[in-house]
């Protein structure tokens, strides 16, 4: 199969979306941009489309897919909504928030990973929403990468992983957020929610709407994910480049740099903030951006993990970030990229 890339950044964007919609309606898959990461999109109404998604990604069939809708109210067609869903949607949709609801029978079990729930998201990216409208289908769209690899934040990343497996990729430029959406399950009894996967909608932001917010243990401890994940990205090892990621829990940047200098061998890279770069006399620093810009660290992470492989590093060192706010999203991804192993110094 030949994989074509259609730009959404010129006057032909409308035709590109129409072409993608034709593929969706025919049960085929396309790569699409969202504000979080690029998605591998297929109709959420077709069981065979879900099967193609799992096959293209090499993804286990028990890992549920997120279903994208054009408007928050469109969830009524595929799930049983609640007042708390609408309260959260009013504040954070369209946007990087996914809410797990009880599903209706129109959603095949292959889409929900065999669960009786479905994960609902209304993306903020205009092209993604327009594709849903034009196709007339809610769209199942996990990240458009080979399963377990760093998620794609550019069309080139999608092509690298899925060329020859899908007919079309829509190129909308780099993703603005760069990590997947926050996924939550609702606890209606106390108007609360549980964060299953952290993202740009943080615990504090959710607390502005929910009566209580708790973070699932598996967010920071991949070993607690269980055999049947409720949400994408809960598997033990995930988001991993080919090179080994060594995650260091260090009290400060100086201690981190000293550890890398003492232990780094071969061809390796280092994830560090701009202000910290001068402290590393060995290895090559891949900049996360300013030390105080945690959202930028998260936005750059997947691209840097892919860059490490492109440069042929044997090892990539990273420092364990904070585990709250937007930094929790970075923490959740980097700990999985390292296979859950942390070196504490």
matplotlib code that plots the C-alpha trace (Angstrom):
import matplotlib.pyplot as plt

x = [0.0, 1.3, 0.9, 0.2, 0.7, -1.8, -1.1, -3.7, -1.6, -2.5, -5.6, -6.2, -7.0, -10.7, -10.1, -7.7, -10.3, -12.9, -10.5, -9.8, -13.5, -14.0, -11.4, -13.1, -16.5, -15.0, -13.6, -10.0, -7.6, -5.9, -3.3, -4.7, -3.4, -4.8, -3.6, -2.2, -0.5, -1.3, -4.0, -4.6, -8.2, -10.9, -14.7, -15.7, -18.8, -17.0, -15.6, -13.3, -11.8, -10.8, -9.2, -7.2, -6.1, -4.8, -3.1, -1.4, -0.1, 0.8, -1.4, -3.0, -6.8, -7.5, -6.1, -9.2, -9.4, -10.5, -13.5, -13.4, -16.6, -17.1, -19.1, -19.4, -23.2, -22.4, -21.4, -25.2, -25.2, -22.6, -22.5, -24.6, -23.6, -23.9, -24.3, -20.6, -19.6, -21.4, -19.9, -16.4, -17.2, -18.4, -15.1, -12.5, -14.0, -13.1, -9.7, -7.2, -9.6, -11.0, -13.9, -14.8, -18.5, -20.7, -21.0, -24.1, -24.3, -23.5, -19.8, -18.3, -16.5, -13.4, -13.3, -13.7, -11.1, -13.9, -15.0, -18.5, -17.2, -16.0, -13.5, -14.9, -12.9, -13.8, -10.5, -9.7, -7.9, -10.2, -9.1, -9.9, -13.3, -14.1, -13.1, -15.6, -18.3, -17.6, -17.4, -20.5, -18.7, -17.3, -13.6, -11.6, -8.1, -5.2, -1.8, -0.6, 2.6, 3.8, 2.6, 5.0, 7.1, 7.1, 3.8, 4.0, 3.8, 4.5, 3.2, 6.8, 6.7, 3.5, 5.0, 8.1, 6.0, 3.1, 4.2, 2.7, 0.1, -2.3, -3.3, -3.3, -1.8, -3.1, -0.2, -1.3, 2.2, 3.6, 1.2, 0.8, 0.6, 2.7, 1.4, -1.9, -5.0, -5.8, -8.0, -10.4, -13.0, -16.0, -17.0, -20.7, -21.4, -19.3, -19.1, -15.4, -13.0, -9.9, -7.0, -6.0, -3.6, -2.3, -2.2, -2.6, -5.9, -4.3, -5.5, -6.0, -8.0, -10.3, -10.7, -12.4, -15.3, -15.1, -15.9, -12.8, -9.9, -7.5, -4.7, -4.7, -1.7, -0.7, 0.0, 3.2, 3.7, 3.3, 3.3, -0.1, -1.8, -3.3, -4.0, -6.9, -6.2, -9.1, -7.2, -4.6, -1.1, -1.4, 0.7, 4.0, 6.4, 5.3, 6.5, 9.9, 12.6, 15.0, 17.8, 17.8, 16.3, 18.0, 15.9, 17.7, 16.1, 18.5, 18.1, 19.3, 20.8, 24.4, 23.9, 22.2, 25.1, 27.7, 25.9, 25.9, 29.6, 30.5, 28.4, 27.8, 29.6, 29.4, 27.2, 24.6, 22.3, 21.0, 17.6, 18.1, 16.8, 18.5, 20.0, 21.5, 23.2, 26.6, 26.8, 27.2, 30.7, 30.0, 27.3, 25.0, 22.3, 18.8, 17.1, 13.7, 13.4, 13.6, 13.8, 10.6, 8.5, 7.1, 4.5, 7.3, 9.2, 6.1, 5.6, 9.1, 9.5, 8.3, 10.1, 13.3, 12.9, 12.6, 15.6, 17.7, 17.0, 17.7, 21.1, 21.8, 22.2, 22.7, 21.5, 19.4, 19.6, 16.7, 16.0, 12.8, 10.5, 8.0, 4.8, 2.2, 0.7, 1.6, 4.9, 2.9, 2.2, 5.9, 6.6, 4.0, 5.5, 9.2, 8.8, 7.2, 9.8, 12.3, 10.3, 9.5, 13.1, 14.5, 18.1, 18.0, 21.1]
y = [0.0, 3.5, 6.0, 9.6, 12.7, 15.6, 19.0, 20.9, 24.0, 25.2, 25.9, 22.2, 21.4, 21.0, 18.4, 16.6, 16.3, 15.1, 12.4, 11.3, 11.2, 8.9, 6.5, 6.6, 5.8, 2.9, 1.4, 2.4, 4.3, 7.7, 9.5, 12.8, 15.7, 16.7, 19.2, 16.4, 13.9, 12.5, 9.9, 6.7, 7.3, 4.8, 4.7, 3.9, 2.3, -0.4, -3.4, -4.2, -0.6, -1.2, -4.5, -2.7, -0.1, -2.9, -4.6, -1.4, -0.5, -4.0, -3.2, -5.7, -5.9, -5.5, -1.9, 0.3, 3.0, 6.6, 7.7, 11.3, 13.3, 16.7, 18.2, 17.1, 16.5, 13.9, 11.6, 11.0, 8.8, 6.4, 6.5, 7.1, 10.7, 12.2, 15.7, 15.5, 14.7, 17.9, 20.0, 18.9, 19.2, 22.8, 23.8, 21.6, 20.5, 20.8, 20.1, 17.5, 15.7, 12.1, 10.9, 7.3, 6.5, 3.5, 2.7, 2.1, -1.0, 1.0, 0.9, -2.5, -4.4, -4.3, -0.5, -0.6, -3.4, -5.7, -3.3, -2.0, 1.5, 3.9, 6.7, 10.0, 13.0, 16.1, 17.3, 21.0, 20.6, 22.1, 19.6, 16.6, 17.9, 18.8, 15.2, 13.8, 16.1, 15.4, 11.7, 11.5, 9.0, 9.2, 8.3, 5.8, 7.2, 6.0, 7.5, 6.9, 5.0, 1.4, 0.1, 0.9, 3.5, 7.2, 8.9, 10.9, 14.7, 15.4, 13.8, 12.6, 10.6, 8.9, 8.1, 6.7, 4.1, 3.4, 3.9, 1.1, 0.3, 3.2, 5.0, 8.6, 11.0, 14.5, 16.9, 19.7, 20.6, 19.9, 19.2, 22.1, 20.0, 17.0, 14.5, 12.5, 13.7, 13.4, 10.3, 10.2, 7.8, 9.4, 8.6, 9.9, 9.0, 11.9, 13.9, 12.9, 11.5, 9.3, 10.3, 7.2, 9.0, 12.6, 15.2, 19.0, 19.0, 18.7, 17.6, 21.2, 22.0, 19.0, 19.9, 23.2, 21.0, 17.7, 17.2, 15.0, 14.1, 11.2, 9.9, 6.2, 4.3, 3.1, 6.7, 6.8, 3.0, 1.1, -2.2, -1.3, -1.2, -4.6, -7.2, -5.3, -1.6, 0.9, 3.5, 3.6, 4.2, 2.2, -0.7, -1.3, -0.3, 2.3, 5.3, 3.6, 4.5, 1.7, 3.0, 2.3, 5.1, 5.5, 7.6, 9.3, 10.6, 13.4, 16.2, 18.8, 19.3, 19.2, 15.8, 14.5, 15.8, 14.2, 10.8, 11.0, 11.9, 9.0, 6.4, 7.4, 5.2, 4.7, 6.9, 8.5, 11.5, 13.5, 15.1, 18.4, 22.0, 24.8, 26.3, 22.9, 22.1, 23.6, 21.2, 18.2, 17.8, 14.4, 13.0, 15.2, 17.3, 17.2, 20.4, 20.2, 24.0, 26.4, 24.8, 26.5, 25.6, 22.1, 22.2, 22.7, 19.7, 17.6, 19.0, 18.1, 14.7, 12.4, 14.2, 14.0, 10.3, 9.8, 12.0, 9.9, 6.9, 8.9, 9.8, 6.1, 6.6, 3.4, 5.1, 8.2, 9.7, 11.6, 13.1, 12.2, 15.3, 16.4, 14.4, 17.1, 19.6, 19.4, 17.7, 14.6, 14.0, 14.1, 11.9, 9.3, 9.0, 9.0, 6.4, 4.1, 4.8, 3.6, 0.4, 1.6, 1.5, 4.5, 5.1, 7.0, 9.0]
z = [0.0, -0.9, 1.9, 0.7, 2.8, 2.2, 3.7, 5.7, 5.6, 2.1, -0.1, -0.6, 3.0, 2.4, -0.3, 1.9, 4.6, 2.1, 0.9, 4.5, 5.2, 2.1, 3.6, 7.1, 5.6, 3.6, 6.8, 6.1, 8.3, 8.1, 10.2, 11.6, 13.6, 17.0, 19.5, 21.6, 19.3, 15.8, 15.8, 13.7, 12.8, 11.8, 12.2, 15.8, 14.4, 12.4, 14.3, 11.3, 11.4, 15.0, 14.0, 11.3, 13.9, 16.2, 13.3, 11.9, 15.3, 16.5, 19.5, 21.9, 21.4, 25.1, 25.0, 24.6, 21.9, 22.5, 20.5, 19.2, 18.6, 16.9, 19.8, 23.5, 23.0, 20.3, 23.1, 23.6, 20.4, 21.7, 25.5, 28.6, 29.7, 33.2, 34.7, 35.7, 32.1, 30.9, 33.7, 32.7, 29.0, 29.4, 30.9, 29.1, 25.8, 23.0, 24.4, 25.8, 28.1, 27.7, 29.9, 30.3, 30.2, 30.0, 26.3, 24.1, 21.9, 18.8, 19.8, 19.0, 21.8, 19.6, 20.0, 23.8, 24.3, 25.5, 28.2, 28.7, 28.8, 26.1, 26.3, 24.8, 23.6, 21.7, 20.2, 19.9, 16.5, 13.9, 11.2, 13.4, 14.3, 10.6, 9.6, 12.1, 10.8, 7.1, 7.6, 9.8, 12.0, 15.5, 15.1, 17.1, 17.1, 19.3, 18.7, 15.1, 16.0, 16.3, 19.7, 22.5, 20.6, 21.4, 20.2, 17.0, 17.1, 13.4, 10.2, 9.5, 12.7, 11.5, 8.2, 9.8, 11.7, 9.4, 5.8, 3.7, 6.3, 5.8, 2.7, 3.9, 6.5, 7.0, 7.8, 10.1, 11.3, 14.8, 17.7, 20.1, 23.3, 22.4, 25.0, 24.9, 26.6, 30.2, 30.7, 33.7, 35.0, 36.8, 40.4, 40.4, 44.0, 45.3, 42.0, 41.7, 39.2, 38.9, 36.7, 34.7, 32.4, 33.1, 30.4, 29.9, 31.9, 35.4, 38.8, 40.0, 36.9, 37.4, 41.0, 39.9, 38.7, 40.5, 44.2, 44.5, 42.3, 42.9, 40.8, 40.0, 41.4, 38.0, 36.8, 38.8, 39.3, 36.0, 37.9, 39.2, 35.8, 36.1, 33.4, 31.7, 31.4, 31.6, 29.6, 26.8, 28.0, 31.3, 30.1, 32.0, 29.2, 26.7, 24.8, 24.5, 22.0, 20.8, 23.0, 26.7, 28.8, 32.2, 34.6, 37.4, 40.6, 41.6, 44.1, 41.6, 38.1, 39.4, 41.0, 37.8, 35.7, 38.0, 37.8, 34.0, 33.9, 36.2, 34.5, 30.9, 28.3, 24.6, 22.4, 24.6, 25.0, 27.9, 28.4, 30.3, 30.5, 28.6, 31.7, 32.8, 29.5, 30.5, 33.4, 31.1, 29.8, 28.2, 26.0, 23.9, 25.5, 24.0, 25.3, 27.0, 26.9, 29.9, 33.3, 34.5, 31.4, 32.3, 29.5, 27.0, 28.5, 27.9, 24.4, 23.3, 25.0, 22.3, 19.5, 21.6, 22.3, 18.5, 17.9, 20.3, 18.0, 14.8, 16.3, 17.1, 20.9, 22.9, 26.0, 26.9, 30.4, 31.9, 35.2, 37.1, 37.1, 39.6, 39.9, 40.0, 37.6, 33.9, 35.0, 36.0, 32.3, 31.6, 34.6, 33.5, 30.0, 30.9, 33.7, 31.2, 28.6, 31.2, 31.9, 35.4, 36.6, 38.5, 39.7, 42.9, 44.0]

ax = plt.figure().add_subplot(projection="3d")
ax.plot(x, y, z, "-o")
ax.set_aspect("equal")
plt.show()
